[in-house]
Amino acid sequence: MELQQFEQLKKRFQMGNVDEKIDIYVTTEGLTQEQYKQLLRLFPLEHLSKLESALQ
């Protein structure tokens, strides 16, 4: 994903609640491995199991 697009997505991700973050992480296409890592660093660790469930 283009850098400018990703920065906008990252802002939405940061401002979203846990369910919105999960939706963005699971449904967004075209992200690089590094971009997925950046989003994961912003994800609240106490809800990581919820994200893992959504990815299965």
C-alpha positions as CSV (number, residue, x, y, z in Angstrom):
1,M,0.0,0.0,0.0
2,E,1.2,3.5,-0.9
3,L,2.8,5.4,2.1
4,Q,0.2,8.3,2.1
5,Q,-2.7,5.8,2.0
6,F,-1.1,3.8,4.8
7,E,-0.6,6.8,7.0
8,Q,-4.3,7.6,6.6
9,L,-5.2,4.0,7.4
10,K,-2.9,4.1,10.4
11,K,-4.6,7.2,11.8
12,R,-8.0,5.5,11.4
13,F,-6.6,2.4,13.1
14,Q,-5.2,4.5,16.1
15,M,-8.5,6.3,16.6
16,G,-10.7,3.2,16.3
17,N,-12.0,1.1,19.1
18,V,-10.9,-2.6,19.4
19,D,-13.6,-3.9,17.0
20,E,-12.7,-1.3,14.4
21,K,-9.0,-2.0,14.7
22,I,-9.7,-5.7,14.2
23,D,-11.9,-5.0,11.2
24,I,-9.2,-2.8,9.6
25,Y,-6.4,-5.4,10.3
26,V,-8.4,-8.3,9.0
27,T,-10.0,-6.8,5.9
28,T,-7.5,-4.4,4.5
29,E,-5.8,-5.7,1.4
30,G,-2.4,-4.8,-0.1
31,L,-0.5,-4.2,3.1
32,T,3.2,-5.2,3.2
33,Q,4.5,-7.3,6.0
34,E,6.1,-4.2,7.6
35,Q,2.8,-2.3,7.4
36,Y,1.0,-5.2,9.2
37,K,3.7,-5.1,11.9
38,Q,3.3,-1.4,12.4
39,L,-0.5,-1.8,12.9
40,L,0.1,-4.7,15.3
41,R,2.4,-2.5,17.4
42,L,-0.5,-0.1,17.8
43,F,-3.0,-2.9,18.9
44,P,-3.8,-3.1,22.6
45,L,-2.1,-6.2,23.9
46,E,-4.9,-7.1,26.3
47,H,-7.2,-7.7,23.3
48,L,-4.7,-9.7,21.3
49,S,-6.6,-13.0,21.7
50,K,-9.7,-11.3,20.1
51,L,-7.5,-10.4,17.1
52,E,-6.1,-13.9,16.9
53,S,-9.7,-15.3,16.9
54,A,-10.7,-13.0,14.0
55,L,-7.7,-14.1,12.0
56,Q,-8.7,-17.8,12.1
